[in-house]
Amino acid sequence: MPAFNGRVSGADYDAFIRDGVLCLRDALTPEEISHLRGAVDRQIAALGVSRTGYDFEALARQVWDEGRPVETGAADRFDMRRMKDMVRADAWARPLQEAPGDHGEGMFFYDVAAWKHDRGVRQVAFDSALPEIAAHLMDAAYVNFWEDTTFVKAPHTRQKTAFHQDLAYFQIEGDQCVVVWIPLDPATLENGVMQYVRGSHLWGETYAPNVFVSQTPFASSPEKRCPDIEGAPEKYDIVSFDVEPGDVIIHHVKTVHGAGGNPTGSWRRAVSLRYCGDRARYFDRPGAIAQVGVSHTLKDGDRLFAADYPVVWPKPWPQMRLADLFRLPEDS
């Protein structure tokens, strides 16, 4: 099969504009998937000593057991004790978990910003077909890379991912942003592939971030609560895609999405990459999640011109390898 050339067809573009989500087959190479798998393996190995890695499965157990202390190892990006109090004070909150099994406890692993210390992640984020794909889907004159996030559901993980919308998690104004979900293992509804509410990016709404383990919105966000899609899924046009490593699913930053747990015996590893277009502007949004290790001094309304948000498309020449040129003090 020929290498993916980074371009999307007119039908793909129309589907993305209409649905707010698009699946592209064989968009990444086996080598690029290998880079991401290596990075994820290193992140998981650092769980407990990393300041940014969390097991949301364990946290959910701590949240719903009132007398159980919150333990996150060295991770200190989030105030999880406050989150527990917030969830338990939410009259609408309830556990979002698959039925219990006989296989022990799983793991819903989360980490962020691997690109700042892992060259392999930068190779995919900067030099794969993805920046050009993002440019086409956003009608962007140029593309900034925003951030990467890792989401892993180990075998026999009960915790679901609450339906949510990404925009209010980010310090951006405008909706010229796409999120690329990259499976590193075969993923289906059975083991927790992402599910999307088709057309929800056109609802004209911005929803408050939630805590993933329940629909509880961040108290610091002025936006409204996301609808309880888990409670009445039949009311919504929910779509998912069975995917293999190399495939990608791309959604608009305002498309509402969530996922089931992974009660199967197989892993469901995934990396999410976020790209912004030339019309996006910086906005220190109330309730947004503070980013890791940013050094910029951008003000509200500024273009995303900072080392924290590299311009990854267009390149001065097609074969240029941006990952070879970009250096950070954190490089390993």
N, C-alpha and C positions, 0 to 999 in steps of 0.2 A: 504494500500500500504506500503511495507517495506521501512524503511529509506534509503535514498540514501547513498551508501557506499563510495563515494568519488572517485570511479574509472570510467574511461571512456572505452568504448569498442574500439576494433580495428577499427571498421567502423567510430566511432566518431573521433578518432584520425586522420584517413586518411582524413575525410571530413574537419577537421580543417586545416591540412597541405595544402590541395588543395585549400580550399575556403577562409581561413583566418578568418572564423567566424563559430560558432557552437552554437546551442540552445540545452540546456539540460532541461528536464522537471522534476519538483519536486525535484530540487537540494537542496532547503532550506526548513526548517520546518516552520509551522505557528508561532511558538515561535520566530524564527529568524527574520521572516518578521515583527512581532510585535515590536521587538527591533529596527529595522530600522525605522518603522513608527513613533515610539515615538521620536527618534532622529530628524527626519525630521520635525515633528511638533514643536519641541523646536527651531530648526533653523529658521523656518518660523516666529515663534512668536518673534524672536529677530531681524527681518528685520528692518533696520533703526537705530538700536543701535549696531548691530554687526559690527565688522571691516572687516568681510570676506563675508557677505551675500549681494547679489545684485539681483535686478529685471531687467533682460535684456530686458523685454518687455518695461518697462518704459524708459530704456536707449536708446532703438531703437527709440522711439518717440522723445527723446531729440536729438539724432544724426541727424535725418532726418529733423527736424525743426531747420533751421539755427539760428533763433533768440531765441531759447529756451535754458535756462541755464541747465547745467548738475548738477543734484542733486543726491547724493548717500547716504545721511544720514551720519552715522559714518563710513561707509565702505571706507577703504583707501588702500586696497591691490593693486588696479589698478589705474592708472592715466587716468580716464575716459574723462577728458577734452582733453587730448592729443589724446586719441582714437578717439574722435569725429573729431578732426582736421585731423587725419590720414585718416579716412573714407571719409570725405568730399573732401580731396585732391586726392582721388583715382578715376581716370577716369572710372574705370571698376566697381566701387561699385554701388549697387542698393539695395533697400529694399528687404528683403526676408520675405514676409509676406503673410499669407492667406488673402482671400478676407474679407473686413470689414463686420461685422454683426451688429445686433441691441441689443447686450447684454452688452455694455460697454467694459471696459478694462480688459484684463486678466492679467496674471503674469507669467513670465518665471524666476523662482527663481533658483539661483545658490549659493552654499556655499561649503566649503571645510574643510578637516581636522577635522571632528567630532570625529574621533578616539582618538584625543588628550584629549578630555574632556568628552567623552561619553562611558561608559563601555559597553553598549549594542552594539554599533558599533564594538568595539573590539571583543566582543563575536562572532559576525558574521565573521569579517575579519580574526580572528586568529583561532577560534575553530569550524567553520562549515566545511562542506565538501570541501569548495572552495580552500584552500591551496593545498590539495592533488590533486584536479582536475587540478589546474594550473601546479603543478609539472609534472603530466603525459603529459599534452599538450605541455609543454616546454622541455620535456626530461631533467628536472633539477635535480641536485643532492641535492639542497636545494632551498628554496624559501624565499625571503624577501618580506614583505608587504611594498608597496611604499606610498600609499595615498588613501583617499576616497574623492569623490566629489558627491554632491547632485544636481540633476537636476529635477525641478518640473515645469510642465506646467499646470496651473490652467485652469478651464473651460473658453472657449472663448478667448484663447491666440492666437494671430495672428502670433507671431514671430516664424519663422523657425530656425533650427540650421544649419548653413552653413556646407556643406561637408568639412571635414578636416581629417588630419592624426595625431595621437597622439604623435608620437615619438619626434618631435621637441619641444613639450611642456615640456618635461621631461629632467632632468639632468642625463641622462644615455647614455652610449655608447653601441652599439650592439642592437640587436632587440629581445633579449630573455626577453620579457615582454608581459603579457596578461592583458586585461581589461575586467572586469566582470560587465555587465550591469544588474541591479536587479530591475525589476518592482515591485512596491508596490501596484499597481492597475492593472486591466486588461488593456492591451495596444495593439492597432492595428494601422494600417495606418491612420485610421480616427482620432485618438486622439494623434498621434505623436510618435508611436513606432520608434525605431532606424532603419535606412536603411543602408545597407552595400554594397560596390562595391566588388562583389565576385572576389577573386583572385588578388585584388589590392596590397596585401602585397608582391606579387611576381614581381611587376613592376620594382624593383631596384631603386626606387626613395625615397627621403626624402623631404617632403613638409614643407614650412614655416607654423608656427601657424597662424591662423586667429582669428578675433575678435568675431566669432560666429554669430553676427547680420549681418554681410556681409562677402564676401569672401576676404576682404582686409587683406593681410598678415602683420604680425608684421614687421615694418621697421628695427628692430634690428636683424632679422634673415637673415643669408646669403643664406638660402635655396630658392628654386623656389616656385612660387605660385601654389597652388593646382588647378587642372583643374576645369573649370566652369561646374560642373556636373549638377547643377540646370538648366543651360541654354540648355543642350542637354542630358537629362536623357536616351533617347532611344539609345544612343551610348554606354551605360555601362550596365553591368550585375548586376543590383541592386536587392538585396534580402532583405526581412524582414520576421519577424515571429510574429504571433499573440501569445501573452504570458499572463499568469496568475501569480499572486503572488505565489512564490515558484519556478517558472521557472527562468533560467538565460540565458543570451546571452553573449558569450565569444568571443572576437575578438583579433587578433594579433595586436601589437602596430603599425604596418604599414598598417593596413587595413583602407581604406578611408571610412568614414561614415558621416551621417548627419540625420536630422529628419525634419518632417513637424511641423506645429503649432498644436494647439489643439482647433479647432473650436467647439468641442462638449460640452455638458454640464457635462461631467465627468472629474475627476482629472486624471492626469498622473504624478504620483510621481515615482522617480527612484533614486537609489544610484549606483554609479560606484566605484568598488574596483580595485586597480591596484597591480599586483604582478610581481616581477622580479626573474629571475633564476640565477644560480651560475656563468654564463658567462657574466652577465651584469656588467658593471663597471661605476663608477661615472664619469661624464663629465659635467663640468660647461658650458653647451651649450649656445652659443650666441642666444638670442631670446627666451630661455625657460622661463616659468613663475616661478618667485621666490616662493619657498615653504613657508608655514606658520610655523613659530616657530621652525625651525630646529636649532640644536645646534652643529652639527657635524663639524669636521675640515677635512673632506675628501678632497683629491686632485684628479685631473684627473687621471684615471687609477686605482684608489683604488677599492677594493671590497666594497660592500655596508654593511660593518660591522660598524653599529652605532645604537644607541638607536632609532634614527629617522626611521630606516628601520628594524624592528624586524624580526628575522628569525622565520617563522611560520610553516615551514615544513622542515624535519621530526621532530616529537616530540620525546622526550626521551622514552615515552611510549604512546600508542594510546589514553588513557583516560585522559591524562594530559590536564588541562584547562589553557592555556596560559593567557587568559584574567584575571584569578584570581591572577596571579603572577605579571603582568605588572602594574607598577604605574608611573604616571606622576604628576608633580606639579599641572597641570590643572584639575586633576580628580574632578568630582562633586559627 
